[in-house]
Amino acid sequence: MANCFYNKEKRFAFIEIATVEEAAKCMESLDGVSIGGSEVKITRPQDYHQPSGLGLLQPSMAAPMFPAPGMLGMPGMMNPMQQQMMMQQQQQALLQMQLRQQQMQQAAAMQASQMGQMGVGTLGFGTLSRPGMMPGMAPLAAKPTITFEAAMELSKNARVIQFGSVPADAELQAGLAAFLNELYKALKLNTVGGDSVIEAIVDAEAKTALVEFRTVKEAAAAKATLNGVEYGPDNKLTVETAPEYAELTPEESKQCLGNGVLGMDGDAPPKGSTLALAQAAAAAAVANRPMPMGMLPIPVVPTGPPPPVETAATEVVVLSNLFSEAELLDPEEASDILEDTKDKAAEYGEVKGALVVRQGEGGDAGTSYVGLTLVRFAESAKAFAAAKALHGLKFDGRPVAAKFATIELFEAFAADNSVTIKMV
């Protein structure tokens, strides 16, 4: 099992299984079993549709698209060469259909532009694809006029939402982003895959969190639907307007269009989403024809945080996954790892200090930064170079993630010897 969302009041759950084969086996073998005196009913979600290419990858689970000529032996059976030829034909037909639809959409968009009818639409809360489109296909995106990084910076105040009544429990604070990501998938507020939340910065004293969403649309959905959602024992989150929140003007929306930060029709799918990766794979497959014998490449969806962005760079790099729980509790071991990290960071520029945030004697460091390593550089450009190089590297089998923090936060931790080990 990869993920689970459980609604206790309505007594249902969404279960994400790691593979298609295992999901099918669960439906076949577990439907109708008795658990706690109740019969379990297993069905597909209402908006489920069979992924394109499923019949190619798993012939036993989907009917053939057309009869196969030249049957050998028992009726309905094909020899391996015929199966391979049929799969290749199906694959080519799918690619050609996708290409034709993209060409038709492009022609329609060009015509609308010439007639002066193309503009930025109203943000809604439905799916990110138009009704009647092929599964897995998105509207043709407008061509970006600014860089992705510039669009992220321009739209940031419209993508940040403040949550109140955040539980005091440190584990719940650290898990807020993961909770919201799974909730968005379960409530179908995320229809393109990937993570909706980029980062959640918790203020433990104020019991609030500033949550940055990847798109303006997903941030708006939080304001519209998540107020009062349960998180923690007898606790309900509130959704508030962030102090610096500002809606995009029509002109700013047009500038951001095509970068995947709006989440609306006419925009590109969000960067790193399943849909964006699938479109890139399909486009590459079409561009590189003739296709080799075999299946369409299956995109690997990144599950970790996004890579650091240069426009967000500060002098302080925050690194996660450097410490195991046992290493974090051992001051000597933690000091050795911190020293190695500081030496590695110095390869990219002058390091003015480094520290690791540990659990305080009172049981709470007052932040969701417990277990994270902060490295302060002399220059933000050097900090970005280090963050870019270290993000995604594996340390003792754990993928390292890099982001940025303020100098004020670093200095606050450096002044508190009860929760940090530091090196200057």
PyMOL commands that set and color helices and strands:
alter all, ss='L'
color gray80, all
select helices_A, chain A and resi 20-30+54-57+59-61+80-114+148-159+170-174+176-186+216-225+250-256+274-287+310-312+325-329+331-348+380-390+407-414
alter helices_A, ss='H'
color red, helices_A
select strands_A, chain A and resi 3-7+12-16+34-35+38-39+160-164+197-203+208-213+238-240+316-320+351-357+373-377+394-395+398-399+401-405+420-423
alter strands_A, ss='S'
color yellow, strands_A
deselect
rebuild
show_as cartoon
